[in-house]
Amino acid sequence: MFATLALVMVVAIVGSLPAARSGIRLPLVLGELLAGIVVGASGLGWVDPGEPTLDAVAQVGFALVMFVAGTHVPVRDTRLRPALWRGIGRAALVGAVAVPAGIGLARLFDAPHAALFAVLLASSSAALVLPIVDASGIGGREVLPLLVQVAVADTVCIVALPLVIAPPEALRAGLGSIAVIACAAVVFVGLRQLDRTGMQRRVHDVSKDRKLAVELRVSLAVLFGLGALAVWTHVSVMLAGFALGLAVAAVGEPRRLTGQLFAVTEGFFAPVFYIWIGASIDVRVLWEHPSRIGLGLALGAVAVLVHLTPRATGQPVALGALSATQLGIPLAAVAIGLAGGLLSTADAAALVLGALVTIVGAAIAAAAATPRRPDVADP
């Protein structure tokens, strides 16, 4: 167990090197996914994704990644209100265009996954887009509608995914999604009450003075509880993480908790999850099924094109391409599809390839949208 985790963390360090280079800032997750592919089933075979401990840690990592993504959504920002309907309208426009595009791709590549393709094409990744916007310093009046659009698309597609990937389980998954969202709403009400009565501040002060990390422990306990409910109802843990993150963001996340979550997630659990996903995908099957290479490239390219349609409403091209970034939805589809025998290994690899195409597109779009800093002359 420890040898496997040590190897995974070394691989994670190596995978982070491309993101450290100057120029186009490649998302950290891209290097980690590629590193996982190299050491996993597709390459050297050093990492066994079926190892129980690694699988369990990776699932925790997925929930934490989505939890952190949810906390990054600026729910309390009053500036979002004027941008609310514009962002929702753009998400709806993308969703409407994604339906015929998904059907067309399914027919073109003879794949029985038209509804799944539509959800993938309509999805965005708050886990990637929000950090990219922060790190790149992208500003302007169109950024807030972009954040709303991404958050709405991510939330809707998270709920829709289990319904379209396994139609026979749609009723159970739908009820499970409602249950998870309802529990997250109860958590929000409880946190808001604690905040209003001053109890949250008192607990925060005691935790800080005595170094108890109470807020982190409570957050993890609730997250794992929601994750257990999601697994029991055949819903992805990504919904549990994202819904809880939104609830915490709506009340206001303490800075100390923000730092603790960042350290726990980005330092350990997230790299394990991304490398585990990369190691799980056997990209060699793509060479045996060339049409799936075309499918993966088409999924990525069409996703970008679909997300460029809000250009008609005034959205800049770079921000439209950035909103096409996919991560959680394709990875959840692969995890659910492979575990339930709902996706072939070739189709699963195609979904990951499509996601990688959108991530590369996001890196290029972020470079184009990043404001240029004037050169400072030497004194």
N, C-alpha and C positions, 0 to 999 in steps of 0.2 A: 504493500500500500504506500508506504513512505517513499520507496524508490520510484514508484509511478508518479506520485505527486511532485517529487523533486525534478524528475525528467520533464514533466509538463511545465513547471515554472521556468526551467532553463529554456525550454522551447518558446515560452511566452516572452522571455527577455529577447531572444533572437528575433521573434516575430514583431517585436515593437520597434526594431531598428529602422524599418522604412518610414515609420511615422515621425521619427526624430530628424529626418533629413530636411533640409531647407527646400524652398521651391514649392511645388504643389504638395500640400499637406494631405498625405494619404491617411484615412481614418485608421486608428490603431487596430480596430477589429479586422480590417482587411489583412494585415500582416499576420495576425493570430490565426485567422481561418486558413490562410495559405500554409502557415507553419504546421497546423494540424493535419492538413492534407498530405504534407511531405512525410510526417512521422506516423501517419495512420494507415488505414487499409489501402490507400492508393499508392503509398510509397514504401517507406522503410519498415513499416509494421512494428515500430517500437511502442506505440500506444494502442492498447486494446480498449476500444470504446465500450465494450461489453463488460468490462471489469466493474463489479457492483459498486465499489466505493467511488470510483471515478464517475460513474453514471449518477449516483446520488448527489455528489458534490456539484456536478454540472447542472442538475435540475434546480438545486438551490441557487446556483449562479444565474440561471435564466430568470427565476423569480426576482432576484435582487436587481438584475439589470433593468427589468421593467419597472420595479419599484422606484429606483433612482430616476428613471426616465419620467415617471409620473410626477415625482416631486419637482422636476425641472420645469414642468408646465406652469407658466406664470398665471395661475388661476386668480390670484388676488390683485393682479395688476389692473387698476382702473382704466388704463389706456386700452385694454383689450375690448372694452365695451363698444366703442365706435367701430372697431374692426371685426366684431363678432359675426355679423351677418355676411360681411364680405368673405370671411374665411369659410363659414359654413356653406355659402353659395358656391364657392370654388371647389370645395370638397364634394358637394353634390354634383357639380358639373363633371368633375373627373370620374366620379362613380358612374354617372349615366353613360359616359363615353366608354368606360371600361367594360361594360356588359357586352356590347356588340364586338368589341375588340377581343375579349376573351373567347366568345363563341367562334369568331373567325380563326383565332389561333388553334383552337381545339379541332376544328374541321381541317385546317391546313396541315396539321401534324398528326391527324388521326389519333387524338388523345381524348379519352372520356372524362375530361376534367374541365369543362367549359366554365362551370360556376366557380371552381377553385381559381382558374386563371383570371376570371373577372375580379375576384377579391384581391388576388395578388397585384393586378395592374392598378387597382384603386388604392392600394395601401401605401402608407408612408411609415417612416420609422422615427418616432420621437426620440428614441434612444440614440440615434445618430444625428438627426437634423439639429436638435437643440444644442448639443455640445459643439457642433460645427459652427453654428451661428455665433455662439459665445466666443469660441477660440479665434474665429476669423475676424471678429469685430464688425460683422455685417450690420449696417444700420439702415435708416430710412423709413418712410411711412409704410412701406409694403412688408416690413418684417413682421409686424404684429398680426396682420391677416394670414401670413404664412404660418405662424405658430398656431393660430386657431385651426387653420386648414389641416395641418399635420396632426394635431391632437385629435381632431374629430375623425379624420380618416383612420388613424391608428386605433382609436377606441371602437369605432363601428366594425372595422375589419377583424379586430380581435374577437368580438362577439360573433361575427358572421362565420369565421373560419371553421369551427367545429360543426356548424350547421351544413356547410357545403362539402366538406371533405368526407363526412360520414353521414349521408342522408338518413339511413335507418336509425341512427342514434340522435337525429336532429331534435326530437322532442326532449329527450333527456338532457342533451347538451344545452338546449334553450332554457330549460328550467334551471339547470346548473348555473348558467350565466346570470340569470335573474337572481338566484340565491347569492352568488358571489358579489354581485353589484349591490344587492340589498344589505349584505353584511358590511360592505365597505361604507355604505351610507350610514349605517348604525355607528360605525367607528367614527365617521366624521361628526355626527351629532354628539357623541361622547366626548371627543376631543374639543369640540367647540364649547361644550358646557364646562369642561375642566379649565379651558382658557378664560372663560368669562368669570368664573369664580375665583381665579387666581391660583388654583391648585396646581396647574401645570407649571407656573413660574416657581412656586415653592419646591415642587419636586425637582425642577431643573437646577435650582440653587443648591439643594442638598446633594444632588447627584454630582454636580460640578465640584463642590467643596470636598466631598468624600470620595471622589473618583469612582462612583458606582456604575456609571454608564447605564442608568435606569432607562432612559429614553430609547437607547439602542436595543436593550434587552426586550422592552415592551414591544417595540416596532417589529423585531424579529419574531417574537412570540405570535403576534397578530398575523404577520405575513405567513408564517408556517401554518397557522390555523386555516387561513384562507386558502393556502396552497393545498392543504389536505382536503378541504371541501371541493376545490376545483378538480383534483385527481379523482375523488370519489364520484363526482358527477360527469366525468369524462370531458372536462373543460381544461384548456391549456392553463398552466400556472402563470403564463404571461398576463392573463386577465386578472388573476388575483394580485400580482405585483403591481400592475399599472393602476388598477382601481384603488388600491390602498395608497399608492403614491399620490394620486389625485386628491384623495381624502386628506392626506397630511398636508399637501400643498395648499388646499383650500383653507385650512386653519392657520398655516404658517409654520414652516419647518425651522426649528432652532438651528443656529449656525453650527453649534457643537455637534448636533446630530448629523448635519450635512457632511461635516468633515469625517465623522466616524463611518458613515455609510460609504463615502468615497473611498476611504482606506480599505474597508472590508471588501467592497465590491471590486473596485478597479485593481486593488493589489493582489487579490487571490481568486475570488469566485468567478468574476467575469472572464479572466483569461482561461480558467479551467473550462468554462462552458464553451467558449469559442473554439478552443483547440479540440475539445471533445466532439463538437459538431464537424469540424474539418476532418478529424480522424474517422468519423462515422461514414463519411461519403467516399465511395469508391469511384473516383472520376474515370478510372480505366474503362468502365462500362460505356462511357461516352464514345470511345473509339470503336467499340463493338456495335454501337447504335448511333451512327453519324447524324441521323435525323434529330436525335436529342441534343446534339451540339447546336444545331440550327434552332431547336425549340428554346434552349437556354438563352442564346443570343437574342432571339426574337422577343422573348419575355422581357429581357432587360431593355432592349431598344424601344419596344412598343410602350413599355411602362413610362419611359421618358417622354415619348411623343404624346401619350395620353395626358400626362401631367403638364404638358405645354399648352393645352387647350385654354386654361385661364388667361393666356396671353390676350385673348379677346376681351377680357375684363380689365386689362391694364397691368397684369402681373409681369414683372421683368422675366425674360427668358431664363436667366441664371437661377432665379428663385424657383421658377417652375421646375427646372431640371433638378434642383436640390430637393424639392418636395417629393420627387419620384424615388428617393432613396428607400430601399427595402432592407429589412433585416429580420425583425421578430416574426413577422407573418410567414415568410418562406421557411425560416428555421423551425417554427412551430409546425408548419405543414409537413415538413420532412420528418420531424420527430413523431408526430401522430401517424403519418402515413406509413412509415416503415414499421412502427410498433404494431400497427393493426393490419399490416399487409394490404393497405389501401393504395400504396404507390409502389411502382417497381423501382429498383435501384437506379435505373437509367433516368426515370422521370424525376426522382429525388435529386440526382446529380444535376439535372437540367434546371431545377428550381434554384439550387445554390448558385449555379453559373449565372442565371438571370439576376439574382441578388447582387452578385459580385459586379456585374456590368453596371447596375444602378449605383453601386458604391463608388466605382471609378468615375462615373458620370458626376456624382456628387462632389468628388474631390476637384474635378475640373470646374464645375459650376461655382464652388466656393472660392476657388482661386480667381475666377472672373468677377465675382461679386465683392471680394475683399477690397476695402478702400486702400488705395495706394498711399503710403506714407512718404512725405517729401524727404529727400535726402538732406541730411544735416551736414553742413560743411565743417571740416576740421578747423579748430581755432588756430 
